[in-house]
Amino acid sequence: MKTTISDVSSYIGQEVTIGAWISNKRSSGKIAFMQLRDGTGFIQGVVVKAEVDEATFQTAKSATQETSLYVTGVIKEDERSPFGYEMSVTGIEIIHEAVDYPITPKEHGTEFLMDHRHLWLRSKRQHAVMKIRNEIIRATYEFFNKEGFVKVDPPILTGSAPEGTTELFHTKYFDEDAYLSQSGQLYMEAAAIALGKVFSFGPTFRAEKSKTRRHLIEFWMIEPEMAFYEFEDNLVVQEQYVSYIVQSVLENCKLELHTLGRDTSVLEKITAPFPRISYDDAIKLLHEKGFNDIEWGDDFGAPHETAIAESFDKPVFITHYPTSLKPFYMQPAPDRDDVVLCADLIAPEGYGEIIGGSQRAHDYEFLKQRLEEHELDLEAYKWYLDLRKYGSVPHSGFGLGLERTVAWISGVEHVRETIPFPRLLNRLYP
């Protein structure tokens, strides 16, 4: 009976065959322990010399790291294992012997591991991070489908930029200029006017020369957009969504969180509603914490976001930023023209902003004025202005950065571990 490691609980006491690779092994004179992985999980295979023929035992002792094989054995419960099961091996069939596998169980430097990212993904830690990433993606689709959203795919090649072209990758589109998308938001607004509540999930690109642990050149965004949703409505959807994905990971990735040594008590507190603090009050809070160099009108850096987050045990919304700090498309506050109806959601534990969102400006003349103030080409944005010309309504949306969210929930320090093949300032390989 062929099965996978993730399904062995259905075969306790039975003999099964698993296609696997050897991730590690150790042996003594009478017993060999093989750490096996098959992509679905990890299990220990125990080979007892007295219980198998000599050839099988010698194969177990001599098989090299990352050799692929079919392993046959009886599944047993094992309380000592975090996984809860082990295999008592009865037979081994080598498929392909790996020779001189470069990533050995010893410590390796980050650059070496990044150069071998195609192999590093096989490790137990990276496997756990990718499984948590996958669960967040699965739960994202589940949440928005349950809430009546329609999945829409905006283009990756665009002729204009939502937030200016200074940090965009430029390319030629036949005889026109084009850019790799930094956000699908503008197109999602058009989709929301057509379909009510929509969301996208796709790659975005920022030509930002940053080397921080929070930045990638290519990353994935979840971008919902909602017609007839105003500022407060938008915040409620955000906190419900983030709570949903955190609780889904806690429920479905217990073993992976254990593998990463994640303190789950921190995550268990992540339930809606989330605290909110205005930009004005955030400035005051930072002054109280000794950040006397920051003034009203300045943007927050990583140390500022971390200091603000430390005052709360849940993600915190920082709302009503100065108009001068934000893109042209945001709706001004009704009682102040110097701030806009926007919010950044800051994750706890120093992980920084994971969501940026706002109510979108829905008045034609105001949006046209803002485009002119930002010296953007009105002809390029004619279609976007049309949305305010034909049946405009209040509408809101947000974007969640997947990799930062994976880093926060899984507890890893750097976003480079949260995407299969990271694109960094000086890395386009592998």
ABEGO torsion letter per residue (X at the ends): XBBBAAAAAAABGBBBBBBBBBABBBBBAABBBBBBBAGAEBBBBBBBAAABBAAAAAAAAABBBGBBBBBBBBBBBBAABAAGBBBBBABBBBABBBBGBABBABBBBAAAAAAAAAAAAABAAAAAAAAAAAAAAAAAAAAAAAAGBBBBBBBABBABBAAEAAABBBBBBEABBBBBBABAAAAAAAAAAAAGBBBBBBBBBBBBBBABAABBABBBBBBBBBBGBBAAAAAAAAAAAAAAAAAAAAAAAAAAAAAAGBBAAAAAABBOBBBBBBAAAAAAAAAAAGBAABBBGBBBBAAAAAAAAAABABBBBBBGBBAAABBAABBBBAABAABBBBBBBBBBGGAEBABBBBBBBABAAAAAAAAAAAGBBAAAAAAAAAAAABGBBBBBBBBBBAAAAAAAAAGBABAAAABABBBBAABAOX
